Each structure stands twice: as structure tokens, then as C-alpha cells.
């Protein structure tokens, strides 16, 4: 896999991180996450299996841009 299909962008100036998923070459914004719970909820809504395990596991499916993973402010 060249790029992770789920991208958690840098922390914005107002807080939170935009979450994008790439499916078949099309980027779709899932929302702005202000916590891991938000990120998990976005993934649950699009029926990703085991979103908790995906977010808290060591997965190559999620790429965290800028800052540390799980940091939203």
C-alpha cells in the first residue's frame, strides 16, 4: 500500500484534526475529530470493522500527519 487510506491531518489552529478516507482514489472528509472517540465514531459510521482496534493498534491503515498520534490540541 503506497499511502494509508485513512489520513488524520495536522491539528488545526482552532483545534481538532480533519479526518479523510480515500476509497477508489476519491478522498472523502469524514469530519473533524477532537478526540480518539470522535475518530472511532467516524470509522464506526462508515462500518469499518473494529474501529477501536484500528485507532489504538499499530496500524498502517491510519496515517497521522504532523504532531503526535492521538493529540488533538
C-alpha positions in Angstrom: 0.0 0.0 0.0 1.6 3.3 -1.1 -0.5 5.6 1.1 -2.7 4.9 4.1 -6.4 5.1 3.2 -7.3 7.0 6.3 -5.5 10.3 6.9 -5.7 12.3 10.1 -4.5 15.8 9.2 -2.4 18.2 11.3 -4.0 19.9 14.3 -5.8 23.0 13.1 -5.3 26.4 14.6 -8.7 26.1 16.3 -8.1 22.5 17.5 -9.2 19.2 16.1 -7.9 17.2 13.1 -9.7 16.7 9.8 -10.2 13.0 9.0 -10.2 11.9 5.4 -10.6 8.4 3.9 -9.5 7.5 0.4 -11.7 4.9 -1.4 -11.0 4.0 -5.0 -8.9 7.2 -5.5 -11.5 9.5 -4.1 -10.9 11.5 -0.9 -13.9 11.9 1.4 -13.8 14.1 4.5 -15.4 12.2 7.4 -15.3 15.2 9.8 -13.1 17.0 12.3 -12.0 14.8 15.3 -11.4 16.5 18.6 -10.6 13.1 20.3 -10.0 9.5 19.6 -13.6 8.9 20.4 -14.6 11.1 17.5 -12.3 9.3 15.2 -13.6 5.9 16.3 -17.2 7.2 15.7 -16.4 8.4 12.2 -15.0 4.9 11.4 -17.9 3.2 13.0 -20.4 5.2 10.9 -18.8 4.0 7.7 -18.8 0.4 9.0 -15.1 -0.1 9.4 -14.6 -3.4 11.4 -13.1 -2.9 14.9 -12.5 0.8 14.7 -11.2 0.8 18.3 -8.5 -1.7 17.5 -7.7 0.2 14.3 -7.2 3.6 16.1 -5.4 2.2 19.2 -3.4 -0.5 17.4 -0.2 -0.2 15.4 -1.9 0.0 12.0 -0.6 1.2 8.7 -4.2 1.9 7.6 -4.2 5.3 9.5 -1.6 8.0 8.8 -1.2 10.8 11.3 0.1 14.0 9.8 2.1 16.4 11.9 2.1 16.2 15.7 1.8 13.1 17.7 -0.9 10.5 17.1 -3.9 10.8 19.5 -3.1 14.5 20.1 -5.9 16.9 19.1 -4.9 20.3 20.6 
